[in-house]
Amino acid sequence: MSDIIQLLPDSVANQIAAGEVIQRPASVIKELVENAVDAKASLIQVILKDAGRTLIQVIDNGKGMSATDARLAFERHATSKIRVADDLFSLHTMGFRGEALASIAAIAQVELRTKRKEDEMGTLITLAASTVESQECVSCPTGSNFCVKNIFYNVPARRKFLKSNQVELSNIINEFERIALINPEVSFILKHNDNELFNLQPGNFRQRIVSIYGKGMNQQLLPLEIETSLIKISGYIGKPEAARKRNALQYFFVNGRYMRHPYFHKAVMQSYEQLIPVGEMPNYFINFTVEPSQIDVNIHPTKTEIKFENEQAIWQIISATVKEALGKFSAVPSIDFDMADAPEIPIFQKNNPVAPPKSNFNPSYNPFKMSTGENSRRPDFDWNKLYAGFTSGEVPVVGKEEESEIFTSAIDKEDDELPEENLIVQSVISTDNMGDTGGSFMQIRGRYILTNVKSGLMIVDQYRAHVRILFDRYMSCIQAKQGVSQRTLFPEIIQLTTAQVAILQNIMADLQFLGFDLSDMGNNVYSVNGIPSGIEGVNIETLIWNMLETATEKGRDVKTDVHERLALSLAEAAAIPYGQVLSSLEMEQLVSDLLASVMPNYTPDGKTVISILSNDEITKRFK
């Protein structure tokens, strides 16, 4: 029997390694831009075509490479960052593994032009699928110019599972922002399909945050600054009122490197307890400076998971620092004593005792004792008349106005606060337009509508029913390309990030079909001049943020899927909220519109809308 174990060719081994390092076009941006930062570049330009599918070009004015280094840089485990294993614990650079360029060359076509300051001529090297096709001398400026074309061209399965251009562009912008944030002294330019998305000038950390996320962010930042023998913490946290339910800007950096750390994130979140509503998340931009020997960055090829030697001690420092910043800038709620109506407190003097305050209190007064005389208090009504009907056996006639008051009650408590034995019910009986339901409607807890049908008792979730109705309505508007827009009295101004603007431009036509009227004011600012009819009272800025987020949640989404997500997001925001009391006509109209839907039993995301309690089940319960 022959031997079956053999060494893989370098091209195959590089493709396997590329699966860990290069997952999407954003990974190429991360590796190349980090290399440019390590090369001490003061200007870094990123040029994209089709969200990186066709072209990713990174140009820097750093140190550059010699002809030998340019050829050797594409070999696996070839790096200039470390020499021995001990160097892993004294890293001052972003890269060190020596796998990035080899992985990129294994799954794309790469051209590199590079030149050092002391050289007269530069080097041009061309590779495809880890194979060097040519290398020659060229004239080029100092620095490096990487052109990565047709990513995953030789790995069709990986290219097939790339997501839509708007999703991939959003991921690229996220990676770009992480590097640009922590390197404010470097100029960054990002262009996509000849459109300039970023042009960031050198500045300090706060200026870089504002230049990326807008001027409105400047008023929301609270500074952090503390230095101990263990760690130095600097940066900014957001004010509690700026917290968001989605799309919160949360960044940790350690020694100039972006990282994810759930344990430290929990320390920040606990510091905001009782300051923000449950489910909302604050913004923070926190930079840690520690001795390189106290951390381990060699956990994962992406280098975003980092282990700290003294995590518990650092957790306490983070918590104390954030709480101090919140308290120092009066972010912690304080008791406000209103002294406008406060009584004057006399000054106590030993020789002038304070007289007791005057009082109208009468200790002999008994409210339950009936007195006689002219000033005696008598009840305004006769209690005997109230129970006259019970003794005579006659039931008093109640008018329609009184009937409405008896059967209608307001919902003042949340669903969980109501005990089972004290359900608040609104019951309205209608004899007109009874239809298939028999015309009897009952509302329970401001949440469910009950109506009798031939097969038993039908229970309808009023919020989900309205979501189903509105979703169908909005989808028909998109398909007909004819939405109903309502002009706003005062246009609302919203500030978006560059990533959100890139997504908005792709779905602008769909938003117009839904009824939105948006105008570009420049600098990522948009004016909302019109909104879909029927969503009055909804926070428009939050709604648009959520719609932009839902547009990127799906992977390789088709146009129909984007339409459905936008329609569902709008329907959920505009639907009748739980706890709202409905009249007889409103319940009847809601149930009628629901039963006219193509799929009345479920919401677009698969939640149950209707439940039937059959006659047999009701009968069994009383046996």
N, C-alpha and C positions, 0 to 999 in steps of 0.2 A: 504494500500500500504506500503510495507516494505521500510526501509531506503536503499539508494543506494550509499551513500558515505562511503568509508572505507579507512583505512590506508594501504598503500602499504607495502609489506614485505621488510625488509632491503635489501635483495639480488636484488630485482627489483629496489628499490630506488638508490642503488649503481650503477647499470647498467645505469640508466638514467643520474646520475651525471657523470659517466665515459664518456658519450658522449661529455661533454664539456671539461673535463680535458685531457682525453686520446683519441686523435684522430687518432694516428698512432704510430708505434714503436718509432719514434723520440720523441714523447711526454713522453714516459716512460724514455728514456735516459735523457731528460731534468729534470724531477722531481727527479730521483734517483741521478743524478750527483749533482744537486743543494743541495740536502739533505747532500751529502757527503762533499760539500764545507762548509755548515753550521756546520757540525760536526768537522771542523778544521782539515780535512785530508790533509796530505802533499803528498800523492800518491793516485791517483784514476785510476783504470783500468776498461776498458769497453770491454767486449768480446761478439761478435755477431755470430750468425749462421743464414744464409739465410736472411740477412738484418733485423734481429730481429723477423722474423716470428716464428722460432723454439726456439731461445734462446736469451735472453738479460741478461747478467751478469755484475753487477757493484760491484767492490771490492774496499774498502777504508780502510785506517788505522786511522780513526777518533776516536771519543770518544766511540762509541759503545753504546749498550743499555742493561739495566737489563732485566730479564725474564718478569717482569710485563710490562715494557715499550714496549718490543717487541710485546707482545700480544695486548696492548692497541693502538699501533701505527696504526693498521689496522682498527680501528673504525673511523666512519665518524666524522669529526670536532674534532679529537683528535690531539693536537699539543703541542709542548714544546716552541713555539716561542712567543706566546702572552698569556696574562691572562685576560685582560679587554679590552674594546673597545678602550680606549685611547692609547693602545699599537700600534694600527694601524698607528698612526701618529709619532711613534718613532722606526720604524723598522730598524734593522741592519742585518737582515737575508734574505735569498732568499725566503723561504717558510713561510707561516703563516696561510693558510686556513685550513689545516688539512684534505684535500680531496684526495691528490695524492695517498697515499698508499691504501686507501679504494677503490678508483676507479681502481687501477691496480689489486688488488685482486679480484675485481668483474668480470673482463673479462679475467683472465689468471690464470695459475697455478704458485704459488709463493712459494719459499723456502727462508728463511732468517736465516743466521748464524751470530750471533753477540755476542760481549763480551766487557765488560769494562776493563780498565787497572787494576783496583783494584780487579776484580773478578778472581777466579781460574778457573771456568768453564764458558763456554758460553751457548747460547740458540739456539736451532734449532726449528723453527716453520714452519709448512707446511699448506698452504691454497689453496683452489680451489673454484672459484665462490663465494667468501666471506665467505666460510665455513672453519673453522679451523679443519684440519684433524688430526694434532698431534702437540705436543710440548714436547721437551725433552732437557736434558742437553747434551752438546757435548764439545769436545776439539777443540778450534779454536783460531786464532790469534786475537789480539785487533782490533776492528773496526767492520765493517758490510760487509756482502757478500749477495747480493740480486741476486736470480736466477728467472727470469720471463720466463716461458715456454709457448709456444702455445698461443700467444696473440690472443684474440677474438675467442677462441675455442668454447665458449658457445654463441657467437653472430655471427652466420654464415653470416648474411647480412653485418655486418661490415668487417668481414674478406674477404668476396667476393669482396668488393670495395677497398681493398688495392691495391696499384699500383705495378708495377713490382719491382723486387729486386733492380735494379739499381736506380730506382727513390726513393725508400724508403731508400736505403743506402745514396743517395745524401742528403736527408732531415736529416738523422741522423748525417752526417758529418757537415752539416750546424749548427745544434743545438750544437754539440760537440765543434765546432770552436768558437761559441759565448761565451760559458762558459770558454773555455780554454784561450781565448784572454784576458778577464778581470781578470783572476786569474793567472798571470804569475809566482807567487811564488809557485804554486802547480805543481807537476809532473803529466802528463796525458799520458796514453797509450790506444790506440784503436786498437783492433784486429777484423778482419772479416774473418770467415772461415779459421782460423789459419794463416792468413796473417796480419802482423803488418802494419797498415796504419799510425799511429802516435806514436812517442815516444818523448814527449816534456819534456825537462828538465827545472828546475827553472831558472828564469832570470827576466829581466825587461820587460816593455811593448813593447819596440821596438824589443828586441830579440825574444819575443814571436810572433810578427807579421812576422818577417823574417823566423822563424823556421816553421811557418804554410804555408806561401805563397811563400817561396823561397828567395834566396839571391838577386835576381834581384829587389825585393821590397825595399831593403835597400836604394838604390840610388834614389828612387822615393818619399821618405817621407820628409815632412816639419813639424817641431815640432810646437805645439801650447802650450802656457802656459800663463794663466792669472788668477788672483785671485781678486775678488771684494767682497764687503760685502754681495752680493746677491748670487753669485755662483763662483765656481772655475772650470775652464775649462783646460783640459790637453789632450794630445794625439798627433795625426799626421794627416795631410792631404796630398793628392797626388799632385805631380806636374801637371800642366795643360797638358803637353805632354803625361802623362800617363793615360789620360782619355780614357774611353771605351764606345762603343755604347751599349754593353751588358756585363753582368757579372761583373759590377762594385762592388768593395768591399766597402760597406757603412754601418758603424756601429755607433750607439749611445749607450752609457752606462750611467746610472745614479746610483750613489752609488753602483757600482759593479753589476748592473742589466741591461741586454740588453733591449732596448726599440725601438719601432717604433714611429716616430714623424714627420708627413708630414710638419708641420709648421716650425720646426727647419731645416728640410731638404731643404725647400725653401730658408731659409736664407743662407745656404751654397751654393746652386746653384746660387743664385743671385750674390754672391761674385766672382764667376767664369765667369760672363758674359763678353763677348768680349775676353775671354782668351781661350775658347775651342769652337769647332764647335757646332752648334745647333744639338741636339739629342745625344750628348755624355755626359757622367757622370763621375765626378771625384771620386777617392777613398778617403775615410776618416775614421778615427778611433778616435772618440771624446768621452771623458769621462767627465761627469758632476759630481761634488760633491756639494750637497746642503743639507740644514737641512731637515731631514726626515719630519718635520712638514710642509714643504713648498710644498710637493708633495702628490699625492694620487695614490697608486699603486693598490688599491682594485677596479679596473674598470672591469676587465675580469679575468676569472680563469687562463688564460695563463700568466697574469701579464706582458704583453708586451705593453699595453696601459697605459700611465701614464699622469696624469694631473699636471700641474705646476701652482702655485699661481700667478706668475708674468711672464707669457709667453711673453708678448710684450717687456718687459725690457730685458729678456734673449735673445730674437730674435736680438735685437740691439747689445748686447754684442757678440753674436756668429758672426754676420756679420762683426763687427769691428775687431774681433780677427782673423778671416780667412783672411780678406783683409790685415791686418798687416803682417801676416805670408807670404802671397804671395808677398807682396811688399818688405819685409825684405830680402827675399832670391832671389830677382830679377826675380820673376816669372811673374811680370807685364811687358808687352812689353814696351820698351823704344825706343826713337828716336835715331838712330845711324847716327851720322854725319861723313861722309867720308871726311877727310881733306887732302887726298892725292893730289887731283887736285884743292884744294882751292887756290885762288890768295893771294899773299902776301899783307897784309894791312899795309901801311906805318904808322909810328908813327907821330902823329900830333904834330908839334912844332909851337909855336906862331910866332917866327921870321923866320921860314922856311915853308911857306905855301906849301901844297901838290899840285903838278901839276896835272891837269886833265888827265885821261888815254887817250892814243891814240885811235882813232877810225877811221875806214874806211867808216863811214857813209857819204853819199852824199845826202844832203837835196834836191838837184835839180833833183835827179834821178826819173824817172817815168817808171815803168815796162810796162805800157800799151801804151806808146808812141813809135812809130816806128821811129828810127833815120836813117839817111843816112850816107854813108861813108864806109870805109873799115872795121871798127870795129862795124858796126851796127849789132844788133841781129835780126835774122830772124827765123821764126818757122821752125821746122824740117820737117814738112809735109804741104801739100797744103790742106787747109780746103775746097776749092771748089771741089776737087776731091771726098771728102767724101760724098757730097750730089749730086754728078753727076747722080746717078741712080734714084733719086727721080724726077729730072726734065725731064729726058729722058724717064721715065716709065719702065726702065729695072732694074731688081733685080740682084745685083751682086752675083756671084756664090761663095758659101762658101765651103771650103774643109772640109774633115772629121776631121782634127785636129782642125780647127776653130769651127766646129760644137760641138766637145766635150767640148771646152772651153766655148761655149755659154750655153750649157745645163747643165753643171756641176757647182755647187756652194757649198762652204763649209758652214758648220753650226757653227757659231761662238757664237750664243746666246742661252740661255736656252729657254725652251718652253714658259715660262710665260713672257719673255721679248719681244717676237715678237708680233707686232700688227696684227690683223686679216687681214688688207688690204695689208700687206707686207710680206706674207708668203714666206719663202725661200724654193724653190722647186728644186729637182733634177729630171729630166726627161730623161730617156734613152729608146730609141726605138730599139728593137731587132726583126729581121725578121727570125732568126734561132730558131728552137726548140720552136715554139710558143705554142704548146699543147692546153690545154683547156682554158688557160687564154688569148690566142690571142697574147702573147709575148710583150705586152705593160706594162712597169713598171714605176712608178713615186714615188719618195720619198719626203715626206713632213716633214719639221722640224727635219729631222734626226730621226724621230720617227715612222712614218707610211709609209707603202708601199701600193700604189694603183695600181690595175691592173683590166683590163676589163674582165668580164666573160659573159656568155650567158645571165644570169639573170639581169645583171647590172654592178655595180662597187663594187669590193671587196676591203675592207680596212683591212690591216693586221698590228697589233702592232708588230714591228720587235723584240723587246726585249722579249715579252711574247711568240712569235713564237719560238724564239731560246730556251727559257726555256723549252717549250713543247718538242722540238726536242731532246735537251740534256737529259732531264729527261727520255725519252723513251730509249735513248742510254745507260744511266747509269743503268737503271733498267734491261736491257737485259744483261749487263755485270755482275751484281750481281747475276741474276738468272742463268746465264751460268757459274758463278764463274770463270770468265776469263776477268779481266780488263786489259786495256792497260796502262802501266806505263812508264813514261819518266824519266830517271835518271837526277838528278840535278847535275850541274857542281860543286857547293859547297853546301854540306848538310846544311840545315837550322836548327838551334837549337831552340827549344821552351821549355819554362818553364810552367808547368801545376801545378794546385793545387791538393791536395790529392783527393778531390771530383771528379775532372775532370779525374784523372788517373783511379779511380774506374770505371767510365763510359767508358773510353777508352778501358779498358781491355775487356769489354763486347762486344764492337763493332769493335774490332781490325780486325777480319776476314772480316767484311763487308767493312771496309776501304781498305783492301787489294784487295778485288774484284773490288772496284772502281778504283784502280790504285795507291793507296798510299803505300809507303814503309817506315815504321817507325821502328826505333831501340831504345830500352830502354837503356838510358845512366846512369840510377840510379838517386836517389834523385829527382824523378818526372821530370826529364829532358829527352826529346826525340829528336832524330835526324831524320829529314825528308830527306831521301835519294832519294825518287822518288815521283812523283806527276802524277795524271791522265793527259793524253795527251790532249792538247787544253786549259789548264787553265794558260798558261804562263802570268806573270804579275800580278797575283792575290796575295794578301797578305795571305800567307799560314798559318801563326799563327792565324790571325783573322778568316780565313775560318775554321780551325779545332776547334777553340773555339765555333764558331757558330754551327758547326755540333754536338759538344758535348752537346750544349744547346738544340738543336732540338731533340736530342735523349732522353731527359728527360721531354720534354713538354707534351707528351702524358701520360695518366694515366696507365691503365692496358694494355700496348701496346703489340701487338703480333709481331713476327719477321717481317712479311710483312710490317707492319706499320713503323717499324724502318728503313727498307730498303727504303721505299718511302720518309721518311723525310730526310735521308742522301742524296738520289739522288736529291731531290728538292733543298736542301741547296747548293749542289755542282753546280747544274744547274744554280741557280740564281746568283752565284758568277762568273761563267764562261760565261754567256750569253752576247751577243752583247749589249753594253751600249747604252742608248739614246744619240743621237747627232752624232753617227758615220755614215759617208756617205758611202753608199754601191754602188758598181759598178753594171752594168747590169747583169753580170753573177752571182754575189753574191746574188742579189735580186731574180733572177730566181731560183737559187739553194735553197735558203731559203724557198721560197713559195712551190717549188716542194717537199722538205723534209717535210714541214708542212702538205701538203695534203696527204702525204703517212702515216701520223700518224693515230692511231686508233681513237683518240679524238682530232682532230685539232682545234675545236672551243673554247676550254677552256684550261687553264693551269691546272696543277695538283691540285692547291689550289682553282680552281673555277673561275678564272678571265677570262674575254672575250678576245679572241685572234683575231677572225675574225668578221667583220660586213659587211653586204651586203646592198648596196644602190640600190634598184631595179630600173629597167627601168621606171616603172610607177611613182615612187617617183621623179626621175629626170625630167620626163616630166611635172609633176604637178608643180614643182618649177619654170618652165618657162611659165606658163599660165598667 
